[in-house]
Amino acid sequence: MLYLRTAESRGHADHGWLDTHHTFSFADYYDPSFMGFRSLRVINDDWVAPRRGFGTHPHRDMEIITYVLDGQVEHRDSMGTHGVIGPGEVQRMTAGTGVRHSEQNTSDEPLRLLQIWILPERPGLEPSYEQKRFAPEERQGRFRLLASPDGREGAVTVHQDVALYGTLLGTGDEARFTLAPGRHAWLQVARGSGTFNGVRVKEGDGVAVSEEQALTLIAETPLEALLFDLA
């Protein structure tokens, strides 16, 4: 069973410096039908103006993943971590018992990123940070593991029964994935268009998957997407 969450149906807010679309309920956008999917709580598609960003603010008891599409974001936090994240890099921050951080676009170019929140396996985890780069050729034509509970295959470690995969497809290319019995999936199309098990998808669309095993994503135009394998 597949359910298409179209880009147009998402929540939207334009703050001038930040143009953002919310796949699930977030901040002032509330839809009781879209509070998340399984342990996946937030997917925000953020466009941040040059030399602007999110000032220092707190988080707790959340696994936060940042996936940059264009530009770069500078991260600083109360753990003393400082990092710059660009396209092809994945940042994971465990907020746990509490952390404060800022995210700034320090360049003269626009920044686009996907901000992802996942509910942790339990509250009160020790805050931590991780950042890794995945070269385009690693994701080309297949679903490449980016985050998992055990950090296998060089993925970042997320404290929940979730595996996150990324793919880059050229026109006409396809990527296949087999979902284990009893598992669920969410596909998020970052850019491009194609079909997902026969369902037409485009930039900003999401697809919830249950009671399916064989998944096939075919690109009609160059396509970038994330796939969440969820308990």
Secondary structure, 3 states (H helix, E strand, C coil): CEEEECHHHCEEEECCCEEEEECCCECCECCCCCCCECCEEEEEEEEECCCCEEEEEEECCCEEEEEEEECCEEEEECCCCEEEECCCEEEEEECCCCEEEEEECCCCCCEEEEEEEECCCCCCCCCEEEEEECCHHHHECCCEEEEECCCHHHCEECCCCEEEEEEEECCCCEEEEECCCCCEEEEEEEECEEEECCEEEECCCEEEECCCCEEEEEECCCEEEEEEEEC
